[in-house]
Amino acid sequence: MAMADLLLRVRFQLPHNFSSCSPFAITPVQFMHSMPLVVAAGGVCCDIRRGGGDGGRKLAMGIMASSYLPRAFARWPMPAHSSGSGGSAAFAHLGKNSTGDRFVLNAADMGVTGAVVDAAEEVEDRVVASDEFRSTALISSREQYAAMYRRSVEDPDGFWADIASHFYWKTKWQSEDGKIHSANMDVRNGQVAIEWFKGGETNICYNSLDRHVEAGLGDKIAFFWEGNDPGVDDKLTYKELLERVCQLSNYLRDQGVKKGDAVAIYMPMLVELPIAMLACARIGAVHSVVFAGFSAEALSQRILDCRPNIVLTTSGVRRGSKVIKLKEIVDDALQHVLSEGFAVGTCLTYANDSAVKREDTAWQKGRDIWWQDVVPNYPKESAVEWMDAEDTLFLLYTSGSTGKPKGVLHTTGGYMVYTATTFKYAFDYHDDDIYWCTADCGWITGHSYLTYGPLLNGASIVVFEGVPNYPDAGRCWEIVDKYKVSIFYTAPTAIRSLMQSGNEPVKRHSRKSLRVLGSVGEPINPSAWRWYYDVVGDARCPISDTWWQTETGGFMITPLPGGWPLKPGSATLPFFGVQPAIVNENGLEISGECSGYLCIKAPWPGMMRTLQGDHARYETTYFAPFKGFYFSGDGCRRDKDGYYWLTGRVDDVINVSGHRIGTAEVESALVSHPQCAEAAVVGFDHEIKGQGIYAFVTLLEGVEYSQQLRASLVNAVRTHIGPFAAPDKIHWAPGLPKTRSGKIMRRILRKIAAKQLDELGDISTLADPSIVDQLIGLRDK
């Protein structure tokens, strides 16, 4: 169990019986006026009750502990309660909040007056994997990592060639003097261009499926599918998955789809979605998966950009208790596309009768085809289209707040090698692991770490159709126990949402199979990290807090479980071959402990190659801002140990009176408050400061809104960051506007904060659009 020390430099007046609490509350302590006081503290936050002044005599004492507090203090005596004993009374007044996992020691209960902090410095919390875990870890020490990392940056060609040789290549890549890549990342030297394994011919579907079946693993489970409703499930072995992929690829070929053609996929998390992706890859078609939560307008934009002749969809889907008629959305999109002069020839529709039955599905004869009526009739073997390493594998559109979506283009060879390798090491994958990534294939995480990365490693994967809190907040842990999941990968938003329901839904399930946890999508605040580690992982499962992007293809900065101590909230160290650089506003690289803009200064195999049909935008967005670097768009700080801490998007940095404040930092401070479940921070125009801080705050269940609580939340930020970061506005939020994948739509929050309510834009992709009206209604409350 890891412990944190909170160093408080205070001045205090000791009560006559103060020493009675010292054997179990404070270690070590110097019982002298105006001397440092060290308080043992293990858990997610330190809550300090404050009292009024007393002639300048001050004391601050806090103790924090999660649900393991009795174990943490088992080695110290726990005196029986006595109202006359300061120390005993202090522990008698330890209390839980509604999550049941935080405790507060009230200094006043010890007879101490004037409990006010002069200054506080938190000594960093570190978590170290157990000796048992490290004994089997792929990377078991920082020294082992350092040796591999050194080779990956000093000899990237040799390093990646050795790894790539473990995959099947029909034709080996070209190599001149051992060089297997070429790159220009500096716009001053001409067009940006990156190539890896050029001339090598391979196929990612073959390496994901055929290779394992031919190695005798055909009977191993590839997918455990868990439906929206408990008790509805299925499974596919690698052999069965290969057969299903071959049948669909034969159908696509029969429809005239050939190498280089685009296929649009708008499907929920049925196994048919990764099957469709693999079928396209098998025949060299370029799949463009659109998250099945986007509106008809958003879908039509993506169809018009990649111009497929065939769209794959389903009749509908159930998400929790809600039914969504996906086919109707596709119909509207195709009608809009037709009005723009482009016609899609075929709409292959999977009949998902548990959501929308065939007879209730709108149909256009001649264009629409039922999947089950045609695909099962095709042969279970299909020829492989061998692809050059630099042939396009897929397009995935990312939507900005303005302008048309960016079609991020990934190619075959480098992406294959990189996603497989990052999956293997970042999750310490072993052949007997059961892996569950909660992401949707409509996002890059579903591509890299639900489909390709795990399958390339021959993993058994859980695919989940539903949502984490349906029918109750224990659903995730029920699934973990059902399939004996050992690696669990989800988003901080999901973690915070589950935190809000408390520990009981977690604790009523065993979770003993878990050994590695993962986090993806945004910086995770330390309190959520701690809850994830302590409660979900029982303080025994290392967390891989991964930083990467759609554009990077795979993990860039991530812990390697067992490799080095973890710090809650930090992505820690760069993956093999990744060379981060933190630069200032002038594009100059800063060394050592620092903060600035996160860039990458050398190419890696999994990086995107261009934006579909807009290479100029590719260069302008990612390479022009800081010459010679790939610009991530994220802010970052590096600590004295070389660990990286992501502070959020640069456009999520608020400039308050000249202070650059990362929204993630303010959100983390707010969520550390014992009554705050979740927070989202945006900037807004301020007459005096230039920009002000506007915080949307979701409280724990049962906590009522009040001005006193508002002041307490503001004070939490003042305490954690400083007065300059105190929010100007606390906006009560019964919920936050999120996509069905859990991403907070900050664009909408900015518009609400600015009272630009007629410019909210498309809210159809939200999991619960009604949240927007609720937030508007609470705008000035």
Secondary structure, 3 states (H helix, E strand, C coil): CCCEEEEEECCCCCCCCHHHHHHHHCCCECCCCCCEEEEEEECCCCCECCCCCCCCCCCCCCCCECCCHHHHCCCCCCCCCCCCCHHHHHHHCCEECCCCCCEEECHHHHCCCCCCCCEEEECCCCECCCHHHHCCCCCCCHHHHHHHHHHHHHCHHHHHHHHHCCCCCCECCCCECCECEEEECCHHHCCCEEEECCCCEECHHHHHHHHHHHHHHCCCEEEEEECCCCCCEEEEEHHHHHHHHHHHHHHHHHCCCCCCCEEEEECCCCCHHHHHHHHHHHHCCEEEECCCCCCHHHHHHHHHHHCCCEEEEECCEEECCEEECHHHHHHHHHHHHHHCCCCCCEEEEECCCCCCCHHHCCCCCCCEEEHHHHHHHCCCCCCCCCEECCCEEEEEEECCCCCCCEEEEEECHHHHHHHHHHHHHHCCCCCCCEEEECCCCCCHHHHHHHHHHHHHCCCEEEEECCCCCCCCCCHHHHHHHHHCCCEEEECHHHHHHHHHCCCHHHHCCCCCCCCEEEECCCCCCHHHHHHHHHHHCCCCCCEEECECCCCCCCCCECCCCCCCCECCCCCECECCCCCEEEECCCCCEECCCEEEEEEECCCCCCCCCEECCCHHHHHHHHCCCCCCCEEEEEEEEECCCCCEEEEEEHHHEEEECCEEEEHHHHHHHHHCCCCEEEEEEEEEEECCCEEEEEEEEEECCCCCCCHHHHHHHHHHHHHHCCHHHCCCEEEECCCCCEECCCCECHHHHHHHHCCCHHHCCCCCCECCCHHHHHHHHCCCC
